[in-house]
Amino acid sequence: MRPKNDMKKIACVDLYCGVGGLSYGLKKAGVNVVAGIDVDESCKWGYERNVEARFVRADVADLSGDDLCELFPPAEHRLLAGCAPCQPFSTYGRTRQGSDDRWSLLREFSRLVEETKPEFVTMENVEGLASHRVFGEFLETLEECGYAVAHGVLACERFGVPQRRRRLVLVASRIGDAVLPEPDGGSPRTVRDTIERLPPIAAGGGPCDSDRFHVAAGLSELNLRRIRNSVEGGSWRDWPKELRAPCHRRETGATYPSVYGRMRWDEPAPTITTQCYAYGSGRFGHPEQDRAISLREAAMLQSFPSNWEFVPPGEEIHFATIGRAIGNAVPPKLAEAVGRTIITLSEAGRSPRADAVA
Ligand SMILES: C[S@@+](CC[C@H](N)C(=O)[O-])C[C@H]1O[C@@H](n2cnc3c(N)ncnc32)[C@H](O)[C@@H]1O
């Protein structure tokens, strides 16, 4: 982290902060993250513990610009960051308002940008958002408010994240040009670089003594036989016919190319999703141990530090809750690259806030 006397140059509030992947990366770059806002109370402990910033439990739709302004301390520049989730289809959304209604939380982000006009805005999202009308509306709002905007789809493995994950990233500035972070130019980090040194564990066994999050979900007898028949980088196609599910027995199996897959040691991991702990939900088998990756391994493949704590000591570990937080997160290394870019833009465009576009 940057020295403390350097920490007040940009103050950030993170909307839809989750467990804090985006906040942590921004903070690591030197941004003063003052608060994260999320409706999910289960994120609070991990957020405050690891990001060391205030967690505000609130529905972003209920917040006003004035509420947000109260969270920002006096700082030269303010950054509003966020990763608005896509809402599941509601009947109302499907029949009355069309699919863009799923993105109503992005509209709330847009409203808060209009109401607070921070010097900088950044958002991260799934790459498919770029083709939705709501993203076009978001861009229009930024332009009407006087922002220069840069956006594009970035490959996380080019930013030190040991994972193939493509994300739409936007950086906007009211005090100068906007640019996206540049890839670091090094070779992508691999599964081996990231998790090989962790102690071996068994599927469904107790957590490892040295790390309670290094724990892997249990496997049924059938799935144990299946994974024992899988090779590194392989999938259900390696299994003898009697172990295959009916849908896999069809000749092509084209619709399920990588379920029940094992990762490869010497490549980046596949995209870590909210189901990253479940062997049957993707290519989440460990490269050589007969189990799915552990929660710790999933978090490290998302570029969380290896000592990240998700729940307080003594609290039961729920795979679904922690898996969701991990899979939903902005990889901290990507966020750090975004943070460094915004700091550079801030230093280039430094001016009293009063001089910014009103
Ligand atoms: C994609 S995740 C954000 C991940 C986070 N940026 C990170 O890097 O760890 C979206 C988050 O939005 C939260 N959320 C959903 N609806 C919300 C709402 N109406 N107000 C505030 N937070 C909300 C969810 O609880 C979830 O944690």
PDBQT file of the ligand as one rigid body, heavy atoms in Angstrom, charges set to zero:
ROOT
HETATM    1  C1  LIG A 401     -21.023  -8.350  -8.673  1.00  0.00    +0.000 C 
HETATM    2  S1  LIG A 401     -21.199  -8.217  -6.954  1.00  0.00    +0.000 S 
HETATM    3  C2  LIG A 401     -20.001  -6.983  -6.560  1.00  0.00    +0.000 C 
HETATM    4  C3  LIG A 401     -18.640  -7.510  -6.301  1.00  0.00    +0.000 C 
HETATM    5  C4  LIG A 401     -17.688  -6.517  -5.705  1.00  0.00    +0.000 C 
HETATM    6  N1  LIG A 401     -17.566  -5.313  -6.501  1.00  0.00    +0.000 N 
HETATM    7  C5  LIG A 401     -16.305  -7.124  -5.486  1.00  0.00    +0.000 C 
HETATM    8  O1  LIG A 401     -15.389  -6.765  -6.204  1.00  0.00    +0.000 OA
HETATM    9  O2  LIG A 401     -16.152  -7.967  -4.573  1.00  0.00    +0.000 OA
HETATM   10  C6  LIG A 401     -22.689  -7.308  -6.790  1.00  0.00    +0.000 C 
HETATM   11  C7  LIG A 401     -23.102  -6.985  -5.365  1.00  0.00    +0.000 C 
HETATM   12  O3  LIG A 401     -24.264  -6.158  -5.432  1.00  0.00    +0.000 OA
HETATM   13  C8  LIG A 401     -24.997  -6.379  -4.272  1.00  0.00    +0.000 C 
HETATM   14  N2  LIG A 401     -26.358  -5.824  -4.471  1.00  0.00    +0.000 N 
HETATM   15  C9  LIG A 401     -27.371  -6.363  -5.189  1.00  0.00    +0.000 A 
HETATM   16  N3  LIG A 401     -28.433  -5.525  -5.186  1.00  0.00    +0.000 NA
HETATM   17  C10 LIG A 401     -28.063  -4.434  -4.452  1.00  0.00    +0.000 A 
HETATM   18  C11 LIG A 401     -28.725  -3.230  -4.099  1.00  0.00    +0.000 A 
HETATM   19  N4  LIG A 401     -29.974  -2.979  -4.515  1.00  0.00    +0.000 N 
HETATM   20  N5  LIG A 401     -28.052  -2.320  -3.339  1.00  0.00    +0.000 NA
HETATM   21  C12 LIG A 401     -26.798  -2.589  -2.904  1.00  0.00    +0.000 A 
HETATM   22  N6  LIG A 401     -26.134  -3.720  -3.215  1.00  0.00    +0.000 NA
HETATM   23  C13 LIG A 401     -26.741  -4.620  -3.984  1.00  0.00    +0.000 A 
HETATM   24  C14 LIG A 401     -24.924  -7.882  -4.072  1.00  0.00    +0.000 C 
HETATM   25  O4  LIG A 401     -25.189  -8.208  -2.720  1.00  0.00    +0.000 OA
HETATM   26  C15 LIG A 401     -23.481  -8.168  -4.515  1.00  0.00    +0.000 C 
HETATM   27  O5  LIG A 401     -22.619  -8.226  -3.397  1.00  0.00    +0.000 OA
ENDROOT
TORSDOF 0
